[in-house]
Amino acid sequence: MQTIHIKRIYVDNGHIRRNIRDIRGLKETIADAGLLQPILVQQAEHGYKVIDGARRLEALKALEVQELIIGKDVIVDDEETEADFKFKQLIANVQREDINDIELGHAFVVLKEKYGYQYKEIAEIIGKTPHYVAAKVGLAKRLIPEVQELVVKNWEAAKCIRDTLKEESGDAEEPYSMNVKIIEDIARLPAELQRASYEFIRDKEMDTGEALRYLRKVKVGLEEARAEEDAEEAGLEVKKYLEKIYRDVDKLSVTIKSSPVVDNEKVASTIEELITRLNLLYMEVKAGSKKSTGVATDL
């Protein structure tokens, strides 16, 4: 029997599973029943990198297993490209409950940006909708890193408590765990609002409906604040133009009075045209016309 020493098998930094999590239960299962599913690896320059079986590998290391039998404990897959390697990792993990949505999102991003897979193509291969893939990508790309870490930490803590309750068969209330739809909606907020919104929803233990309504209010408030800022900015712009007109009128007056060669009749005609246009603008502003330039009431 050919074997591979366990130290030659490793999980590379780009592996889809970023967090190995608690392996105590898996360790006990392997100790009692042996390795029921072999670890899938690909030969690399410095040993063998894991395609599928990162948690199983850690459990075997914890059990101080030294050698893995090729074909029984470990399967070596050499005939594949790096893109195929990543996709096998994804396919092997996507249906499992113990891989989180943020890890999936990062895997989808890598498959597209590094290996050229389109999100629609990924969705078809893994048997999910394009919306499902896009939502997970949103978590990876829009949710700020500190909130990603916080979300995963809280998910793991809740899962650990839930598993403990199951083992003890107690009647204690299960811990609060935020629905991923809420997290996806938080990811659509500006970065500066994400952590506060997440923590507020978590601390209030809102259900999905309550949380989504709260987030809608946050977005409406944000839109209103932006509208106020835009209006204020427009008002300042108009004020700047009016002040410039005052200055230009003063300069024009001085120039006309000090120049002996000015054609007074032509100047008077031009001023009359300007007065007519200003009168029209005055009436529009006074009437609150939609064509108004946004002149504020205090200008």
C-alpha positions in Angstrom: 0.0 0.0 0.0 1.3 3.4 -0.9 1.0 6.1 1.7 1.5 9.8 2.1 2.8 11.3 5.3 0.2 13.6 6.8 2.7 16.5 7.1 2.9 16.6 3.3 -0.8 17.4 3.0 -1.8 21.0 3.6 -4.6 23.5 3.1 -3.5 26.4 0.9 -4.3 30.0 1.7 -6.8 30.3 -1.2 -9.0 27.4 0.0 -12.7 28.1 0.1 -13.0 27.1 3.7 -11.4 30.0 5.7 -12.4 28.7 9.1 -11.9 25.1 10.1 -14.3 25.5 13.1 -14.8 23.0 15.9 -13.7 19.5 15.0 -14.4 17.7 18.3 -17.4 15.9 17.0 -15.6 14.9 13.7 -12.6 13.8 15.7 -14.7 11.5 17.8 -16.5 10.0 14.7 -13.2 9.2 13.0 -11.8 7.7 16.2 -14.8 5.5 16.5 -15.6 4.6 12.9 -12.5 5.5 11.0 -12.3 7.9 8.0 -15.6 7.4 6.2 -14.9 9.7 3.3 -11.3 10.1 1.8 -9.6 13.4 1.5 -9.3 14.7 -2.1 -5.9 16.3 -2.9 -3.9 17.6 -5.8 -0.1 17.1 -6.0 1.7 20.5 -5.7 5.3 21.6 -5.6 5.7 21.2 -1.9 3.4 18.3 -1.2 -0.3 17.8 -1.7 -2.9 20.6 -1.3 -6.5 19.8 -0.2 -9.3 20.0 -2.7 -11.9 18.6 -0.2 -11.5 17.5 3.3 -9.8 20.3 5.3 -11.7 19.5 8.5 -11.0 15.8 8.1 -7.3 16.5 7.7 -7.3 18.6 10.9 -9.2 15.9 12.8 -6.6 13.3 11.7 -3.8 15.5 12.8 -5.5 15.9 16.2 -5.6 12.1 16.4 -1.9 12.0 15.7 -2.4 9.9 12.5 1.0 9.9 10.6 0.3 8.1 7.3 -2.7 8.1 5.0 -3.3 5.3 2.6 -3.6 6.4 -1.1 -7.0 5.3 -2.5 -8.5 4.6 0.9 -7.7 7.7 3.1 -6.6 10.0 0.4 -7.3 10.3 -3.3 -4.8 12.2 -5.5 -6.3 14.0 -8.5 -3.6 15.2 -10.9 -5.4 15.7 -14.2 -6.9 19.1 -13.7 -6.2 22.8 -14.1 -6.1 25.3 -11.2 -9.6 26.5 -12.2 -10.9 22.9 -12.1 -9.2 22.6 -8.7 -11.0 25.6 -7.3 -14.3 24.5 -8.7 -14.0 21.1 -7.2 -13.4 22.7 -3.8 -16.6 24.8 -4.4 -18.7 21.9 -5.5 -17.5 19.8 -2.6 -18.4 22.4 -0.1 -21.4 24.4 -1.4 -24.1 21.9 -0.3 -22.7 21.6 3.3 -24.3 23.4 6.2 -21.0 24.1 7.9 -19.6 26.4 5.2 -20.9 30.0 5.6 -22.3 32.3 3.0 -19.4 34.8 3.2 -16.9 32.0 2.4 -19.1 31.1 -0.6 -19.1 34.7 -1.8 -15.3 34.9 -1.7 -15.1 31.6 -3.6 -17.5 32.9 -6.3 -15.4 36.1 -6.7 -12.2 34.1 -7.1 -13.7 31.9 -9.7 -14.8 34.9 -11.7 -11.9 37.3 -11.3 -9.1 34.8 -11.4 -10.4 32.0 -13.5 -12.9 33.6 -15.8 -16.1 31.8 -14.8 -19.2 34.0 -15.2 -21.6 34.2 -12.2 -24.5 32.8 -14.4 -22.3 29.8 -15.3 -21.4 29.2 -11.7 -25.0 29.2 -10.7 -25.9 26.6 -13.4 -23.1 24.3 -12.4 -23.8 24.4 -8.6 -27.6 24.2 -9.2 -28.5 27.6 -7.7 -30.1 30.7 -9.2 -28.0 33.7 -10.5 -29.6 35.8 -7.7 -28.3 33.4 -5.1 -24.7 33.7 -6.5 -25.0 37.5 -6.8 -26.2 37.8 -3.2 -23.2 35.9 -1.9 -20.9 37.9 -4.0 -22.4 41.0 -2.5 -21.5 39.8 1.0 -17.9 39.3 -0.1 -17.5 42.5 -2.0 -19.7 45.1 -0.3 -19.8 44.0 3.3 -16.8 45.6 5.1 -14.2 43.2 6.5 -14.8 44.0 10.1 -18.5 43.2 9.8 -17.7 40.0 7.8 -15.6 38.9 10.7 -18.2 39.8 13.3 -21.0 38.0 11.4 -18.9 34.8 11.0 -17.9 34.9 14.7 -21.5 35.4 15.8 -22.8 32.6 13.5 -20.2 30.2 14.9 -21.0 31.1 18.5 -24.7 30.5 17.9 -24.0 27.2 16.1 -21.8 26.0 19.0 -24.4 26.8 21.6 -27.1 25.2 19.5 -25.0 22.0 19.1 -24.4 21.9 22.9 -28.2 22.2 23.5 -28.9 19.3 21.2 -26.3 17.2 23.0 -27.7 18.0 26.4 -31.3 17.7 25.2 -32.3 20.7 27.3 -35.2 23.0 26.9 -33.1 26.2 27.0 -34.0 28.8 24.4 -31.8 28.6 21.3 -29.4 31.6 20.7 -30.3 34.3 18.3 -28.9 33.9 14.8 -29.3 36.5 12.1 -30.9 35.4 8.8 -28.5 35.8 5.9 -31.1 37.9 4.0 -30.6 40.6 6.7 -26.9 40.5 6.2 -27.2 40.8 2.5 -29.4 43.9 3.0 -26.9 45.4 5.4 -24.2 44.9 2.7 -26.1 47.4 0.5 -25.7 50.2 3.0 -22.8 52.7 3.0 -19.8 51.3 4.7 -20.0 53.7 7.6 -23.5 52.5 8.6 -23.0 48.7 8.3 -21.5 47.9 11.7 -24.0 50.0 13.7 -27.0 48.6 11.8 -25.8 45.0 12.3 -25.1 45.5 16.0 -28.5 47.2 16.5 -30.4 44.4 14.9 -28.4 41.7 16.7 -28.8 43.4 20.1 -32.6 43.8 19.6 -32.8 40.2 18.3 -35.0 41.3 15.5 -36.7 38.7 13.3 -36.2 38.9 9.5 -39.3 41.1 8.9 -38.5 43.5 11.7 -34.9 43.8 10.6 -35.7 44.4 6.9 -38.3 47.1 7.9 -35.7 48.8 10.1 -33.1 48.7 7.3 -35.7 50.3 4.9 -36.1 53.1 7.4 -32.3 53.5 7.5 -32.2 53.8 3.7 -35.1 56.3 3.6 -33.4 58.4 6.2 -30.2 58.2 4.2 -32.0 59.3 1.0 -33.7 62.2 2.9 -30.4 63.3 4.3 -28.8 63.2 0.9 -31.7 65.3 -0.6 -31.2 67.9 2.2 -27.5 68.0 1.4 -28.2 68.4 -2.3 -30.7 71.2 -1.6 -28.3 73.0 0.7 -25.5 72.7 -1.9 -27.8 74.1 -4.6 -28.8 77.0 -2.3 -25.2 77.8 -1.7 -24.5 77.7 -5.4 -27.4 80.1 -6.1 -26.2 82.4 -3.4 -22.8 82.5 -4.9 -24.2 83.4 -8.3 -26.3 86.2 -6.8 -23.3 87.7 -5.0 -21.4 87.6 -8.2 -24.2 89.5 -10.0 -24.1 92.2 -7.3 -20.3 92.5 -7.7 -20.6 92.6 -11.5 -23.3 95.3 -11.4 -21.1 97.4 -9.2 -18.1 97.0 -11.6 -20.4 97.7 -14.6 -21.7 100.9 -13.0 -18.1 102.2 -12.3 -16.9 101.3 -15.8 -19.9 103.1 -17.5 -19.5 106.2 -15.5 -15.8 106.4 -15.9 -15.6 105.8 -19.7 -16.3 108.7 -22.1 -16.7 106.5 -25.2 -19.5 104.3 -24.0 -22.5 104.0 -26.3 -25.2 104.9 -23.7 -28.1 103.9 -25.9 -26.7 100.5 -26.6 -25.9 99.9 -23.0 -29.4 101.0 -21.9 -30.9 98.6 -24.4 -28.8 95.7 -23.1 -29.7 96.5 -19.5 -33.3 96.6 -20.4 -33.1 93.1 -21.9 -31.3 91.9 -18.7 -34.1 93.5 -16.5 -36.7 91.6 -18.6 -35.0 88.3 -18.1 -34.5 88.9 -14.4 -38.2 89.8 -14.1 -39.1 86.5 -15.7 -36.8 84.6 -13.3 -38.2 86.6 -10.4 -41.8 85.6 -11.2 -40.8 81.9 -11.6 -39.1 81.9 -8.2 -41.9 83.8 -6.6 -44.4 81.3 -8.0 -42.3 78.3 -6.9 -42.1 77.0 -10.5 -40.5 73.6 -11.1 -38.2 75.6 -13.5 -36.9 77.5 -10.5 -33.1 77.5 -10.1 -33.5 76.4 -6.5 -33.2 79.8 -4.9 -33.7 79.4 -1.1 -36.2 81.5 0.7 -33.6 83.3 2.7 -31.6 84.5 -0.3 
